[in-house]
Amino acid sequence: MVTIPARIMRKYGIKQGSKVEFVELEDSVLMVPLKSLGELRGVDKEHREVLLDAIRELNVEHRKEGAR
C-alpha cells in the first residue's frame, strides 16, 4: 500500500482501490495507473493506427527472435 497525494490522484484520475503498476528504472521507480477494461473500451478506435503499427513491430521482433 502506498499513499498518493490528493492532487496527483485528481490529476491522473486515480481513485482509492485503483490498480497501479510500478516500473523499475535505472535509478528510480515509475508508477503507472492501470485502466480497467471498461475504461479501455473503444480506445482502439481512437488510436487504431498507432496500435496496429505497434502490433506489426512486435510481430517482426518476435519473428526475429524465433529465427535465432
Number of C-alpha atoms within 10 A of each C-alpha: 4 4 7 11 8 10 10 10 15 10 8 10 11 18 12 8 7 12 12 13 11 10 11 10 8 6 5 8 11 11 11 12 16 13 14 10 8 7 9 10 10 11 10 12 9 9 10 12 11 11 14 12 11 12 12 12 11 12 12 12 12 11 10 10 9 8 7 5
